[in-house]
Amino acid sequence: MPRDELIENTKKILTAGGFRVSEPINMRSISFDIIARRDDRLLIIKILSNIDAFSRENAQEMKVLATALEASPLLIGERSSSGSLETGIVYSRFNVPIISTETVAEHILEEVPPLVFAAPGGLYVHLDSDLLHKAREERSISLGTLAEIAGVSRKAIQMYESGMGAMVEAALKLEEFLGVPIIKALDPFRYERDESVVACEISRGDRTNAPAFNLLLNLGYSIIPVKRSPFEALTKDTKLVILTGLGNDETKLEEKAMVVSDISVVAGQHSVIFMKRLRSSESIGSTALIGEEELKKIDEPDKLLELVFNRSRIDD
């Protein structure tokens, strides 16, 4: 399936499942294609026919964005060099979950979550370790007996009870023998915060090559620069995150501002583009426009927030 068609098909599935979805980003070298939000669940999604094209750099930026925006990165694809992606299986590349469109549809529209994840060595499932241990203890079943049933070692059974994933065949044998549902469903939309990406954050006292960012740092904000997004950075304080762009190329300002506006509305965040010279308009879409001379006159962070809020209006 052509990638454009794959993106459109994914959008339809997400929309049918109650997600608000951004328009696809038709800009080069962007790490993600769409974002989608339902209630407090925000997804940052890359869509590829062949997932082998997914780069480490794209994955890193998606994880940076996900950590800052309290979102989840997700890669949706059709195949890899090893063959087609199977329905109901969660794959992974650079610690970003990967699923097929069929798995997305099953999970969202039919409420059938995936159970199996691919990892080096084969296919695995997560077990309810507490339920496994309880079932074994209540029936006075020895580790050796379960090990024999599953075709694994006693040590493996102990590790299953400590939370380690199990090969699919061994897990099915255990579940059938015990008669209890010890195989746990997976949530491909769940993301564990990656603390390593916090190292990208620039705080007060540091300097960048962008005068506007340095002025923000002087006001006490922190900056998370990005390279593969429609905006140049995320501006953070303890209260919120602002999608922040630089309007250095006025010929592309309209397109850029509208893309950033669409993303910010879906994400439930405000957006701003700082320009060397402010034009007559103070916003494009829901993206606030602020001139650097205006920014230089701001001496308190709350005054900047007030200006951004007045020019960038977000409706939940």
VOLOBA-913457 format. One record per residue: residue number from 0; x, y, z of N, C-alpha, C in turn; residue in one letter. Coordinates in steps of 0.02 Angstrom, whole numbers, plus 32768, in hexadecimal, padded with zeros to 4 digits. Atoms other than C-alpha are relative to their C-alpha. Example, Ala and Ser with C-alpha at 12.3 -4.5 7.8 and 13.67 -1.06 7.14 Angstrom:
BEGIN
n,n.c1,n.c2,n.c3,ca.c1,ca.c2,ca.c3,c.c1,c.c2,c.c3,res
0,802D,7FC5,8000,8267,7F1F,8186,802D,803C,8000,A
1,7FD6,7FC5,7FFD,82AC,7FCB,8165,7FD9,8037,8025,S
***
This chain:
BEGIN
n,n.c1,n.c2,n.c3,ca.c1,ca.c2,ca.c3,c.c1,c.c2,c.c3,res
0,802A,7FC5,8000,8000,8000,8000,802D,803F,8000,M
1,7FD9,7FC3,7FFF,8047,80AD,7FD4,7FFC,8023,8044,P
2,7FFD,7FE3,7FBC,807C,8111,806E,7FC8,8033,800B,R
3,8036,7FCE,7FF8,7FFE,819D,804F,7FBE,7FDD,8010,D
4,803E,8026,7FF3,7F72,811C,804B,8002,7FE1,8045,E
5,7FF8,801D,7FBD,7FB7,80CA,80E8,7FF3,8034,8036,L
6,800C,7FC9,7FD1,7FB7,8171,8142,7FB5,8010,8004,I
7,8047,7FEF,8001,7F05,8196,810C,7FD6,7FC9,8021,E
8,8023,8038,7FE1,7ECB,80E8,8140,8007,8002,804C,N
9,7FF4,7FFA,7FB7,7F1B,8100,81EC,7FD6,8038,801E,T
10,8029,7FC8,7FE8,7EC5,81A8,81FF,7FB7,7FEC,8008,K
11,8047,8015,7FFE,7E1B,815A,81D8,7FF4,7FD3,803C,K
12,8008,802E,7FC7,7E36,80D1,825B,8000,8027,8041,I
13,7FFB,7FD9,7FC2,7E6B,814D,82E1,7FC2,802C,8009,L
14,803C,7FD5,7FFC,7DDB,81C4,82B9,7FC3,7FD7,8013,T
15,8039,802B,7FEF,7D5D,8135,82BF,8004,7FEA,8048,A
16,7FF7,8014,7FBB,7DA6,8108,8368,7FFB,8039,8031,G
17,800B,7FC8,7FD3,7D82,81B4,83AF,803C,802D,800B,G
18,7FC5,7FD6,7FFB,7E2E,8202,8398,7FF7,803F,7FD5,F
19,7FF9,7FC4,8028,7E48,82B4,835E,8045,7FFB,7FDF,R
20,7FC3,800E,8025,7ECC,82A8,82D6,8016,803E,7FD8,V
21,7FE5,7FC8,8026,7F3D,832C,828A,8003,7FEE,7FB5,S
22,7FF5,800C,8047,7F51,8340,81CF,8047,7FE5,7FF6,E
23,7FBC,8019,800D,7FE6,82E0,8186,802F,803A,7FF1,P
24,7FCE,7FCB,8009,8084,8349,8185,8025,7FF3,7FBF,I
25,7FDF,8007,8041,80BF,8362,80D2,803F,802C,7FFE,N
26,7FC1,7FDB,7FFC,816A,83A5,8101,8038,7FCD,8003,M
27,7FC9,8030,8004,8211,8351,80E2,8024,7FFA,8043,R
28,7FD4,800E,7FC7,827D,8301,8169,7FDE,800B,8044,S
29,8025,7FFB,7FC1,81F5,8303,81F0,7FFC,7FBB,8020,I
30,7FFB,8041,7FDE,81FF,827A,8273,7FBD,7FDD,8008,S
31,8042,8020,7FF8,8143,825B,827E,7FD2,8019,7FC9,F
32,802F,7FEE,8036,80AF,8262,8206,7FBF,801F,801A,D
33,803E,7FE6,7FE2,8017,8280,8275,8005,7FFA,804C,I
34,800B,800C,7FB9,7FE8,8294,832A,7FB5,7FF6,800B,I
35,8046,8010,7FF3,7F46,8256,8376,7FF3,8002,804B,A
36,8010,7FFB,7FB8,7EEF,8277,841B,7FB9,7FE9,800D,R
37,8042,8012,7FE6,7E5E,8226,8476,8004,8005,804C,R
38,7FFE,7FF3,7FB8,7E3D,8266,8526,8048,8013,8013,D
39,7FBD,7FEF,7FEC,7EE7,8267,857C,8035,7FD5,7FDD,D
40,7FD2,802B,8025,7F37,81EE,8500,8017,8025,7FC1,R
41,7FE4,7FDD,803A,7FAB,8246,8484,8033,7FD4,7FDE,L
42,7FD4,802B,8026,8003,81E5,83FB,8027,8029,7FCD,L
43,7FD5,7FE2,8033,8096,821F,8390,8012,7FC8,7FD0,I
44,8001,803B,802C,808F,81B0,82F6,8029,800B,7FC1,I
45,7FDD,8004,8041,8105,8186,8267,7FE3,7FC5,7FDB,K
46,8020,8034,8028,80BD,811F,81D9,802C,7FF1,7FC4,I
47,7FD3,8015,8036,812B,80BC,8160,7FE8,7FBD,7FE4,L
48,8010,8041,801F,8108,8032,80E3,8034,7FCC,8017,S
49,7FCA,802C,7FEA,81B2,7FE4,810D,8021,801F,803E,N
50,7FE8,7FE3,7FC1,81E4,7FFF,81C3,804D,8002,8004,I
51,7FB6,7FFD,8000,829C,7FE2,8198,8019,8047,7FF2,D
52,7FED,7FBB,8010,829D,8098,815E,7FFE,802D,803E,A
53,8005,7FD8,7FC3,827F,80D2,8211,8045,8008,801E,F
54,7FBB,7FF2,7FEB,831F,8126,824C,8005,800B,804B,S
55,7FF3,7FF3,7FB9,836C,8135,82F8,7FF3,8049,8011,R
56,800A,7FB8,7FF4,8366,81F3,82E6,7FB6,8011,8006,E
57,8049,7FF4,7FFB,82AA,81F2,82C6,7FE5,7FE5,8041,N
58,8017,801E,7FC1,828F,817D,8358,8012,802C,803B,A
59,7FEA,7FD7,7FC8,82F4,81EB,83CC,7FD6,8040,8006,Q
60,8028,7FC2,7FFD,8294,8288,839D,7FB8,7FF1,8016,E
61,8044,8012,7FEA,81EC,8230,83B0,7FFE,7FF4,804B,M
62,7FFE,800D,7FB8,8221,81F9,845E,800A,8041,8027,K
63,7FF8,7FBE,7FE1,8259,82AA,8489,7FBC,8023,8004,V
64,8042,7FE0,8002,81AF,82EE,8453,7FCF,7FDD,8030,L
65,802E,8026,7FD6,8152,8262,84AC,800C,800D,804A,A
66,7FF0,7FF4,7FBA,81AD,827F,854F,7FEA,8046,8015,T
67,8011,7FBB,7FEF,8192,833C,854B,7FB5,800B,8001,A
68,8048,7FF5,8008,80DB,8332,8516,7FD5,7FCC,8024,L
69,8023,8036,7FDE,80AE,829B,8581,7FD6,7FD8,7FCE,E
70,8021,8024,8037,8084,823D,84E2,8021,7FBB,7FF8,A
71,7FE3,8041,800F,80AE,8193,8497,8015,7FFE,7FB7,S
72,7FEB,8008,8046,8117,8176,83FA,7FE7,7FBD,7FE5,P
73,801A,803D,801F,80D4,80F5,8380,8013,7FFF,7FB7,L
74,7FF2,800B,8047,810F,80B0,82D9,7FCE,7FCE,7FE5,L
75,8030,802C,8021,808B,8065,8267,801A,7FEE,7FBB,I
76,7FE4,8015,8040,80C3,7FFE,81D2,7FE0,7FC1,7FE6,G
77,801A,803C,8021,80A1,7F6E,815D,8030,7FC5,8001,E
78,7FD0,8037,8009,8141,7F0C,814C,8046,8017,8014,R
79,7FB8,7FF3,7FF8,81FB,7EFE,816C,8024,7FD1,7FD0,S
80,7FDB,802E,802B,8286,7EA0,8114,7FF2,7FB7,8011,S
81,8010,8045,7FEA,824D,7E07,8177,7FBC,7FE9,7FE9,S
82,8042,8012,8016,819E,7E0B,812F,7FCB,8030,801A,G
83,8038,7FD5,7FEB,80F2,7E54,8155,7FFA,8000,804C,S
84,800E,7FFC,7FB8,80C9,7E90,8204,7FC0,7FD9,800E,L
85,803A,802A,7FF0,8050,7E16,8255,7FCF,8025,802E,E
86,8034,7FE2,7FD6,7FAC,7E4C,82A2,8004,7FE4,8047,T
87,8001,8016,7FBB,7FA8,7E46,835F,8044,7FFB,8020,G
88,7FBC,8002,7FE6,8064,7E54,8374,801D,8046,8005,I
89,7FDF,7FBF,7FF6,80C2,7EEB,83BA,804B,7FF5,7FF4,V
90,7FB9,8001,800F,816E,7F04,836F,8020,803E,8020,Y
91,7FDE,7FC6,7FE3,81F1,7F82,83A4,803F,8010,7FD8,S
92,7FC2,7FEA,801F,827D,7FE7,8357,8017,8040,8023,R
93,7FE5,7FC8,7FD9,82EB,805E,83BC,7FD2,8012,803A,F
94,802E,7FF8,7FC6,8270,8045,844D,7FC1,8026,7FEF,N
95,8040,7FE4,8015,81DE,8088,83E8,7FD3,7FC5,7FEB,V
96,802C,8037,8013,8148,8010,83DC,7FEC,8004,7FB7,P
97,8014,8004,8046,8119,7FD6,832D,7FC6,7FCF,7FF9,I
98,8038,802C,800D,8072,7F8E,82F6,7FE6,800C,7FB9,I
99,801F,7FF9,8042,8013,7F72,8253,7FBF,8026,8006,S
100,8040,7FDE,8000,7F77,7FD1,8221,7FC9,7FD1,8017,T
101,8032,8031,7FEA,7F14,7F31,823E,7FFF,7FFA,804C,E
102,7FFC,8002,7FB7,7F53,7F2B,82F1,7FE2,803F,801F,T
103,801E,7FC1,7FE9,7F23,7FE3,8307,7FB4,7FFA,7FFF,V
104,8049,8006,8007,7E74,7FBE,82C7,7FE3,7FD0,8034,A
105,8019,802F,7FCE,7E5E,7F25,8337,8001,801F,8046,E
106,7FF8,7FE4,7FBD,7E9D,7F82,83D0,7FCE,8039,800D,H
107,8029,7FC5,7FF6,7E39,8022,83B6,7FB6,7FF3,7FF2,I
108,8046,8007,8015,7D9B,7FED,835B,7FDE,7FC3,801D,L
109,801E,803D,7FE7,7D80,7F3C,839A,8011,7FF2,8049,E
110,7FEA,8007,7FBB,7DD1,7F53,8445,801F,7FBB,800D,E
111,7FDA,803F,7FFA,7E3D,7EB9,8427,804A,8013,8003,V
112,7FBA,7FEA,7FFA,7EEA,7EE5,846B,8030,7FC9,7FE8,P
113,7FCE,8032,8011,7F87,7E8F,842B,8019,7FDC,803E,P
114,7FE7,8029,7FC8,7FCF,7E05,8498,804A,7FEF,7FFA,L
115,7FBD,801A,800E,8075,7DDC,8447,802F,8039,7FED,V
116,7FCD,7FCF,8016,8115,7E42,8436,803C,7FDB,7FE5,F
117,7FC5,801E,801F,81AB,7E1D,83CA,803F,801B,8022,A
118,7FC0,7FED,7FE1,8258,7E1F,8418,8035,7FD0,7FE6,A
119,7FCC,802E,8017,8301,7DD1,83F1,7FF4,7FB9,801A,P
120,800A,8045,7FEC,82E9,7D16,83F1,7FBB,7FE6,7FF1,G
121,8043,8018,8011,8231,7D10,83C1,7FC8,802B,8018,G
122,803D,7FDD,7FEC,8183,7D3E,83FA,7FF2,7FF1,8049,L
123,8009,8005,7FB8,8158,7D5E,84B0,7FBD,801E,8016,Y
124,803A,7FE0,7FE0,80C8,7D8C,8523,8014,8015,8046,V
125,7FF8,7FED,7FBA,80BF,7DE4,85CA,7FD0,7FD6,802A,H
126,802A,8029,7FD4,807C,7D7A,8659,7FEC,8028,803E,L
127,8015,7FE4,7FBF,8019,7DAD,86F1,8025,7FD9,8035,D
128,7FD3,8025,7FD3,80A4,7D7B,8767,7FE0,7FF1,8043,S
129,8021,800B,7FBF,803B,7D90,8804,7FCD,7FC7,7FFB,D
130,8033,8035,800A,7FAF,7D22,87BE,8022,7FBC,7FF6,L
131,7FDB,803E,800B,802D,7CA0,8785,8019,7FE4,8042,L
132,7FE5,8016,7FBF,8080,7C99,8830,7FC7,7FE8,802E,H
133,8039,8012,7FD5,7FD7,7C95,888A,7FE3,7FBC,7FEC,K
134,801D,803F,8018,7F94,7C07,881D,802E,7FC6,8012,A
135,7FD1,8036,7FEF,8031,7BA1,883A,8000,7FF1,804A,R
136,7FFE,8008,7FB7,8034,7BBF,88F6,7FC0,7FE1,801A,E
137,8040,8019,7FE7,7F7A,7B9E,8911,7FF7,7FB6,7FF1,E
138,8008,8046,8013,7F88,7AF6,88BA,803D,7FD6,8013,R
139,7FC3,8023,7FEA,8030,7AC9,8906,8024,7FDF,7FC5,S
140,7FDD,8019,803B,807C,7AB4,885A,8049,8017,8005,I
141,7FB9,7FEF,7FFA,8139,7AAF,885B,8019,8024,7FC1,S
142,7FE0,7FDF,8039,81A9,7B16,87EC,8013,7FCD,7FCB,L
143,7FEB,8035,802E,81E8,7A74,87A1,7FC6,7FE7,7FD5,G
144,803B,8018,8026,8139,7A3D,876F,7FEE,8031,7FC9,T
145,8011,7FCD,8032,8113,7AE1,8718,8035,8003,7FCA,L
146,7FC9,7FFF,8031,81BD,7ADF,86C5,7FF9,7FC7,7FCE,A
147,8009,8039,802C,819A,7A32,867F,7FC5,800A,7FD1,E
148,803C,7FF2,8029,80ED,7A66,8642,8011,8030,7FC8,I
149,7FF2,7FCB,8031,8131,7B01,85EA,803C,7FEF,7FD4,A
150,7FC5,8010,8027,81CF,7AAF,85AB,8039,8031,8009,G
151,7FCB,7FCF,7FF1,8240,7B2D,8600,8022,7FEB,8042,V
152,7FDD,8010,7FC2,82B5,7B30,8696,7FDA,801B,803D,S
153,801C,7FE6,7FC2,8285,7B4A,874C,8010,804B,8008,R
154,7FEC,7FBA,7FFC,82E6,7BED,8743,7FD3,802D,7FD6,K
155,802C,7FD9,802C,8278,7C27,86B4,7FBD,800C,8022,A
156,803F,7FF8,7FDD,81DA,7C09,871B,8007,8036,8037,I
157,7FF4,7FCD,7FCD,8225,7C6F,87A9,8002,8046,7FE1,Q
158,7FFB,7FBF,8021,824B,7CFB,872E,7FBC,8016,7FE5,M
159,8045,7FEE,8014,8199,7CF4,86E9,7FDB,801E,803B,Y
160,8022,7FE8,7FC4,815B,7D0E,879A,801D,8042,8018,E
161,7FE2,7FBF,7FEF,81D0,7DA3,87A8,7FF2,8035,7FCB,S
162,8014,7FCF,8032,8188,7DF6,870C,8021,7FFA,7FBC,G
163,7FE0,8008,8041,81F2,7DB6,867C,7FCE,7FE4,7FCD,M
164,802B,8019,8035,819B,7D98,85D5,8010,7FB8,7FF0,G
165,7FF8,8047,800F,8181,7CE6,8599,7FF5,7FF4,7FB6,A
166,800D,8015,8045,818B,7C93,84F0,7FB6,7FEC,7FFA,M
167,8048,800C,800A,80DC,7C80,84A6,7FED,7FB8,800F,V
168,8011,8047,7FF7,80DD,7BC2,84A4,8001,7FEC,8049,E
169,7FFC,8011,7FB8,8115,7BB3,855A,7FC6,801F,8026,A
170,8036,7FDD,7FDD,8094,7C34,8592,7FBD,7FDD,7FF4,A
171,803F,8021,8010,8006,7BDB,8539,7FFA,7FBD,8025,L
172,8001,803F,7FDA,8035,7B35,858A,7FF1,800C,8049,K
173,800D,7FF0,7FB9,8037,7B85,8636,7FB8,8016,800A,L
174,8044,7FE7,7FF9,7F91,7BDD,861B,7FCD,7FC7,7FFA,E
175,802E,8039,8009,7F3D,7B3D,85DE,8003,7FD2,803D,E
176,7FF8,802D,7FC6,7F83,7AD6,866F,7FE0,801F,803E,F
177,8019,7FE0,7FC4,7F54,7B55,86F5,7FB6,8014,7FFA,L
178,8046,7FEE,800A,7EAD,7B85,86A8,7FEF,8047,8015,G
179,800C,7FBA,7FEE,7EC3,7C3D,86D2,8021,802D,7FCB,V
180,7FE6,7FD4,8036,7EE2,7CD2,865B,803F,8025,8016,P
181,7FC2,7FE0,7FE9,7F97,7CF7,8683,8022,802B,7FCA,I
182,7FE3,7FD7,8035,7FC0,7D45,85D9,7FDF,8045,8001,I
183,8018,7FBB,7FFA,7FB0,7E02,85E4,7FFD,8022,7FBB,K
184,8006,7FD8,803E,7F73,7E74,8558,8036,8037,8000,A
185,7FD0,7FCB,8008,7FEE,7EF4,8514,7FDE,8041,7FEE,L
186,8019,7FBE,8014,7FD1,7FAE,8501,8036,8022,7FD6,D
187,7FCC,7FE2,802A,8036,7FEA,846A,8003,804C,8004,P
188,8001,7FB7,7FF9,8004,809D,8494,801F,8017,8042,F
189,7FE2,7FEE,7FC0,8058,8097,853E,804A,800B,7FF7,R
190,7FBA,7FEF,8009,8101,80EA,8549,8020,8010,8043,Y
191,7FDA,7FF1,7FC4,817E,80E8,85D6,802E,803C,7FF3,E
192,7FD7,7FC4,8008,81CF,8193,85E9,804A,7FEE,7FFA,R
193,7FBA,800E,800D,827F,818D,85A2,802A,8038,801E,D
194,7FDB,7FCB,7FDD,82ED,81ED,861C,803D,8017,7FD8,E
195,7FC4,7FED,8025,837F,81ED,85A1,7FF3,803C,7FD3,S
196,800D,7FC7,802C,8326,826D,8534,7FFF,8042,8025,V
197,8000,7FC3,7FD9,8321,82EB,85C2,8042,8025,7FF8,V
198,7FBE,7FE1,800A,83D9,830B,859B,7FFE,8034,7FC8,A
199,8006,7FD0,8037,839E,836D,8502,7FEB,8045,8018,C
200,801D,7FC2,7FE7,8352,83F4,856F,8037,8033,8011,E
201,7FD2,7FC8,7FF2,83AB,849D,8579,7FE0,802D,8033,I
202,801C,7FD8,7FC9,8393,8502,8618,8021,8044,8003,S
203,7FE6,7FBD,7FF6,83B4,85B2,8652,804B,7FFE,800D,R
204,7FB7,7FFE,7FF9,846C,85E0,8648,8023,7FE5,7FC3,G
205,7FE4,8019,8040,8487,857F,85A6,7FEF,8030,7FC8,D
206,800C,7FD5,8039,8488,85CF,84FB,7FF7,7FD6,7FC1,R
207,800B,8020,8041,844D,85A1,844C,8015,8032,7FCA,T
208,7FF1,7FD4,8038,846A,85EA,839F,7FC5,802B,7FEC,N
209,803D,7FDA,8011,83B9,8631,839B,7FF4,8036,8034,A
210,800B,7FCA,7FCF,83A4,86DD,83EE,7FBE,7FFA,8025,P
211,8042,8006,7FDF,82EB,86BB,8411,8003,7FCC,8038,A
212,7FFA,8034,7FCD,8316,861C,8470,8028,8019,803C,F
213,7FD8,7FE5,7FC9,8399,8677,84D6,7FD7,8030,802B,N
214,802C,7FD4,7FDA,8317,86F9,8507,7FD0,7FD7,802C,L
215,802C,802C,7FDA,82A3,866B,853E,8025,7FE2,803C,L
216,7FD7,801A,7FC9,8330,8620,85A5,800A,8034,8036,L
217,7FF7,7FCA,7FCF,834C,86C9,85F8,7FC2,8009,802B,N
218,803E,7FFA,7FDB,8295,86C8,862C,7FF4,7FC5,802F,L
219,8006,8039,7FD3,82AE,8622,8684,7FE1,7FC2,7FE1,G
220,801A,803A,8022,8265,85AD,8603,8039,7FD0,7FEE,Y
221,7FD0,802F,801C,82BE,850F,85CB,7FEB,7FF2,7FB8,S
222,800A,800B,8048,82D0,84E3,8513,8015,7FB8,7FEF,I
223,7FEE,8041,801B,82CD,8438,84C0,8003,8007,7FB4,I
224,7FFB,7FF9,8048,8311,844E,8410,7FED,7FC0,7FDC,P
225,8010,803A,802A,82CF,83DA,8388,8015,8010,7FB8,V
226,7FE8,7FF7,8044,830B,83C0,82D6,7FD3,7FE3,7FCB,K
227,8029,8024,8031,8289,8350,8285,7FB6,800B,800E,R
228,8045,7FED,7FF2,81E8,83AC,82B2,7FF0,803F,7FD9,S
229,8013,7FC3,8023,8185,8438,8261,8012,8040,8027,P
230,7FEB,7FC8,7FD5,81BF,84A8,82F1,8047,7FF2,8016,F
231,7FB9,8007,7FEF,826D,84C6,8335,800E,7FEA,8048,E
232,7FF3,8010,7FB9,8256,84A7,83EF,7FBE,7FF9,8026,A
233,8035,7FFF,7FCE,81E5,8486,8482,8018,802D,8038,L
234,7FF0,7FD3,7FC9,81E3,8511,8503,7FDA,7FE8,803E,T
235,801E,801E,7FC5,81C2,84D1,85B3,8007,802C,803E,K
236,7FF8,7FEB,7FBA,819E,850F,8661,7FDB,7FCD,802A,D
237,8021,8031,7FD4,814C,84B9,86F5,7FB7,7FF8,7FEF,T
238,8048,8000,800C,809E,84DF,86B1,7FED,7FE1,7FBD,K
239,8016,8014,8043,809E,84B7,85F8,803A,7FF8,7FD1,L
240,7FCF,8007,8037,80F8,848F,8556,7FE4,8027,7FC5,V
241,8015,7FD8,803A,80F1,8505,84C0,8027,7FE8,7FC3,I
242,7FDF,8011,803F,8116,84CC,840E,801B,8041,7FE4,L
243,7FDF,7FC0,800F,8194,854F,83D7,8026,7FFC,7FBF,T
244,7FDE,7FFD,8040,81CC,857D,8329,8024,8041,7FF6,G
245,7FDC,7FC4,8014,823F,85FC,82D9,7FEB,8012,7FB9,L
246,8018,7FEB,8041,81FB,8661,8247,8035,8021,7FD6,G
247,7FC8,7FE3,8025,829E,867C,81EC,7FF2,8003,7FB5,N
248,8010,8002,8047,8257,864F,8140,7FB7,8015,7FF7,D
249,8044,7FE7,8004,81BF,86BD,8122,7FD9,7FE3,7FC6,E
250,8023,801D,803A,8198,8669,807C,7FDB,7FC0,8014,T
251,8020,803E,7FE9,816B,85CA,80DC,7FDB,8009,8042,K
252,801D,7FF4,7FBE,8123,861E,8176,7FB8,7FE8,8004,L
253,8047,8012,7FFE,806C,8604,814A,7FF7,7FB4,8007,E
254,8005,8049,7FFE,8081,854A,8128,8017,7FE4,8043,E
255,7FE4,8019,7FC1,80EE,852E,81C0,7FD1,800E,803A,K
256,802B,7FEE,7FC8,807A,858C,8236,7FC0,7FD7,8001,A
257,803E,8026,8002,7FE0,852E,81FB,800D,7FB7,8015,M
258,7FEF,8044,7FEB,8037,8485,8211,8009,7FFD,804B,V
259,7FF4,7FFE,7FB7,8071,84B4,82C0,7FBE,800C,8025,V
260,8041,7FF2,7FE2,7FC3,84F8,82E6,7FD6,7FC0,8005,S
261,8027,803E,8001,7F70,8454,82B4,801A,7FCF,8035,D
262,7FE3,802D,7FCF,7FE9,83EF,831F,7FF1,8017,8047,I
263,800B,7FE6,7FBC,7FD5,8462,83B6,7FB8,7FF7,8016,S
264,8047,8009,7FEF,7F17,8459,83AF,7FF2,7FB8,8014,V
265,800B,8046,7FF0,7F17,839B,83AC,8023,7FED,8041,V
266,7FD9,8010,7FC4,7F9D,8393,8433,7FE6,8024,803E,A
267,8019,7FDA,7FC6,7F40,8410,84A1,8035,802D,801D,G
268,7FCA,7FD3,7FEA,7FD9,8481,84AA,7FFB,8041,7FD9,Q
269,7FFB,7FC1,8024,7FFB,8534,8478,803D,7FFE,7FD3,H
270,7FC7,7FFD,802E,8070,8560,83E9,8010,8048,7FF1,S
271,7FE9,7FBD,800E,80D7,85F7,83BD,8039,7FFD,7FCD,V
272,7FC7,7FF8,802C,814D,862E,8333,801E,8045,800D,I
273,7FDE,7FC1,7FF5,81CE,86B4,8359,801F,8017,7FBE,F
274,7FE9,7FE4,803F,81FA,8727,82C9,802F,803A,800D,M
275,7FD3,7FC6,7FF9,8283,87A6,82AF,7FD7,8041,7FFC,K
276,802C,7FC5,8006,8200,8825,8276,7FB8,7FE7,7FFE,R
277,8046,8015,7FFC,8149,8810,82A5,7FD8,801F,7FC7,L
278,802B,7FE7,8035,80CF,8820,8216,7FC2,801F,801F,R
279,803C,7FDF,7FE6,8026,8874,8225,7FD4,7FCF,8027,S
280,8029,8031,7FDB,7FD1,87D2,825D,8024,7FE8,803E,S
281,7FE4,8017,7FC1,7FEA,8792,830D,7FFA,7FB4,8008,E
282,8006,8049,7FFD,7FBF,86DD,82E8,7FEF,7FE5,7FBB,S
283,8016,8025,803B,7FA8,865E,825D,7FE2,7FC0,801A,I
284,8023,8038,7FE0,7F26,85DC,8288,8001,800C,804B,G
285,7FFB,7FF7,7FB7,7F40,85C0,8342,8048,8009,8016,S
286,7FBA,7FF4,7FEF,7FFB,85E1,8339,800D,804A,800A,T
287,7FF0,7FBA,7FF2,802F,8683,838C,803F,8014,7FDC,A
288,7FC4,7FE3,801E,80AC,86F3,8333,8019,8037,802E,L
289,7FE2,7FCE,7FD4,8123,8759,839D,8043,8016,7FE3,I
290,7FC1,7FE6,801A,81AF,87CA,8361,8036,7FFF,8036,G
291,7FC9,8002,7FD0,825A,87C3,83B1,8005,8041,8028,E
292,7FFF,7FC2,7FDA,824E,887B,83E0,7FCC,8000,8037,E
293,8033,8008,7FCC,81AD,8855,843D,801B,7FD5,8039,E
294,7FE7,802F,7FCF,8201,87C4,8493,8035,8020,802D,L
295,7FCC,7FDF,7FD9,8294,8831,84CB,7FE3,802C,8037,K
296,801F,7FD3,7FD0,821C,88A4,8528,7FDD,7FDB,8039,K
297,8023,8028,7FCD,81D0,8815,858E,8032,7FEF,8037,I
298,7FD1,800C,7FC9,8221,8809,863A,7FE7,7FCD,8032,D
299,801B,8032,7FD2,81B0,8789,868F,7FE2,7FC6,7FD7,E
300,801A,8039,8027,8183,86D9,8654,7FB5,8000,7FF9,P
301,8049,7FFF,8003,80CB,86F1,867D,7FE6,8030,7FCB,D
302,8014,7FD0,8034,80C3,8785,8607,8005,7FE1,7FBA,K
303,7FFA,8023,8040,8101,8718,8579,7FC6,7FCF,7FF8,L
304,8038,8030,8003,807F,8693,85A4,7FC0,8024,7FEE,L
305,803D,7FDA,800D,7FF7,8716,85A3,7FFC,8014,7FB7,E
306,7FFE,7FEC,8047,802E,8753,84F7,7FF3,7FC4,7FD3,L
307,800B,803C,8028,8035,86A2,84B1,7FB8,7FE9,8006,V
308,8046,8017,7FF6,7F8C,8675,84FE,7FCF,802D,7FDA,F
309,802E,7FD2,8021,7F3A,8711,84B6,8001,7FF6,7FB4,N
310,7FFA,8007,8049,7F7B,86EB,8407,7FF8,7FB7,7FE9,R
311,8006,8048,8010,7F75,862C,840D,7FC9,7FE2,8029,S
312,803A,8018,7FDA,7ECA,85F0,8440,7FF2,7FB7,7FEE,R
313,800A,8048,8009,7EB1,8536,8458,7FBD,7FEC,801F,I
314,803F,801B,7FE6,7E06,84E5,846A,8007,7FB5,8007,D
315,7FFD,8048,7FF4,7E04,8439,84BA,7FC5,7FDC,7FDF,D
***
